[in-house]
Amino acid sequence: MELRDSSVLLTGATGGIGHAIARRLHAAGASLVLTGRRADVLEPLAAEVGGRATAVDLSRRDEVDRLLAEAADVDVLVANAALPASGDALEFSVEQIDRALEVNLRAPMILARVLGERMAARGHGHIVLISSLSGKSGQAASAIYSATKFGLRGFGQGLRGDLAPRGVGVSVVFPGFISDAGMFHDSGASLPKGVGTSTTQEVAAGVERAIVADKGELDVAPVGMRAGATLAQVAPALSARVAKRLGGDRIAADLARGQADKR
């Protein structure tokens, strides 16, 4: 679908990836409804792109309902908000698991379900679910996060089939490690030589392409990262051994330490 003169609801707009997506879609001619937990970050961005800001905590179901009421007629949903949820699964409390499920999986599912129905009634629209390469490959210290991102992939694949006959597209975007913002960047973790990264601008470009070209799935990662995700799907045991030899345990531990306060 065309983005010019379309209205877009973007969740997770307070982070660097959200900022890049907002600016990209604004440049393409879309009007934006921006959400996140921090009004002080949202409002300057909304002023910059001529959009509307509404602070929302997606871990609260009543807040999700409020957002649905405030953004009832958008043409596009970009579900970008997520909690890191990195670390040994046994170190998570039940409440932390519930919170990750609410923000990373339930909220985008409910937003897509309700807004998708409204889009279908109008015969056009598009839904983008931001997953992760961790939604294709689950490694040590990623169990909770990967579970939510695998869930988005399955939901997106099925929802695409449900909504395609009604004129609504569904895309799932899979970023790898992002160098200039986001969970990996904020954690301070380092990667072994040869493990590539992408930028927030590349993620934003991927989101735009997914909408305009109606891509079912789209990876935003260097070739090596994409190959690794493919290997994990066809040979998970081999993939786990390769990841371990490349320092996967150290990277996972660094990510968990850097993100522990965001669970």
Secondary structure, 3 states (H helix, E strand, C coil): CCCCCCEEEECCCCCHHHHHHHHHHHHCCCEEEEEECCHHHHHHHHHHHCCEEEECCCCCHHHHHHHHHHCCCCCEEEECCCCCCCCCHHHCCHHHHHHHHHHHHHHHHHHHHHHHHHHHHHCCEEEEEECCHHHCCCCCCCHHHHHHHHHHHHHHHHHHHHHHHHCEEEEEEEECCECCCHHHHHHCCCCCCCCCCECHHHHHHHHHHHHHHCCCEEEECCHHHHHHHHHHHHCHHHHHHHHHHCCHHHHHHHHHHHHHHHC
